[in-house]
């Protein structure tokens, strides 16, 4: 007898066909606890569902995982829906999940939706009643448990972004049956005994049961009744509670809530520094322009100053005096030259010059009258004869008449 062995692939394919042909395995609900949970970079989820007796490998593709209403964690008790198939590469059967919910969450979800619809019908979730947040809150009321990591996250964000704000903690439980009345009391304390500008109602992530106190009707009504604007930061981004719909603003996480209620301090500081530098530049340019204008006015005023006019007048006087002196000197020189010429002419016409050439001047001694004709003298009349170097006394002895 010849043995015809299966290949591993053939046997695995046969088993897969058996799984695929069983309609009971097409639509399966399985309840168990999540272990070995892993989220691949592709977005697919890989985990194991187990109970106290067995384990079942599970996979959820990215498209279905994106529609989950919560963030699965190791140890969560869940109900998974999907189809059972065989992963041929490893010869393992697994559950291909297309839906996943917290175990026991079905009733809670129904309660959530019913209460949400009733409160919404009353107008408690109407966007028109929501108030704007103060842009620069001076006091921030925080309603949360002081021992949680969420509160530390809030403090870290506020100290980094806006350390000017005063933080007023109104402590409360944020989980369990005793939490709702404590949350209501914490909100009432801030409204009645503080000057808070905004209230932050916060809690970190958790299961639907952990966050159920924020779906309490009395808590929702206390949020609506608050005279101070309320911002919620409950759970993770995928978590929604009824207080989120009632609040004036919902943030996806406590840290995000601390960010949305405060301005960005470092960004504001950078903006102020930029504007300060710009203002300083504008002021420097303005001062330079004003200083240049002032210098121009000073120069113009200096030119119009009486002292400048006096100095200019003095200079004109000095110039005129110089010109007058020069004119006088020139006139004097000209007069000297004319005088010298006239002197030379006079000298050349002087009788003395004639006397030096041998001529003489005759005058009557008695009256000094010049004798220009023999008719002017008589015989024995005393006369004086003037030569170029002296005079002679003489007496006319006789007159001689010419032809």
Secondary structure, DSSP 8 states (H G I E B T S, - for coil): -------HHHHHHHHHHHHHT-GGGTSEEEEEEEEEEEE-TTS-EEEEEE-SS-EEEEEE-HHHHTT-SS---TT-EEEEEEEEEEETTTTEEEEEEEEEEETTHHHHHHHHHHHHHHHHHTTTT-GGG-----TT-SEEEEEE-TTSHHHHHHHHHHHHH-TTSEEEEEE---SSTTHHHHHHHHHHHHHHH---SEEEEEE----TTTTGGGG-HHHHHHHHH-SS-EEEEES-TT---HHHHHSSEE-SSHHHHHHHTS--HHHHHHHHHHHHHHHHHHHHHHHHHHHHHHHHHHHHHHHH-HHHHHHHHHHHHHHHHHHHHHHHHHHHHHHHHHHHHHHHHHHHH-HHHHHHTT--EEEETTT--B--SGGG--TT-EEEEEETTEEEEEE--------
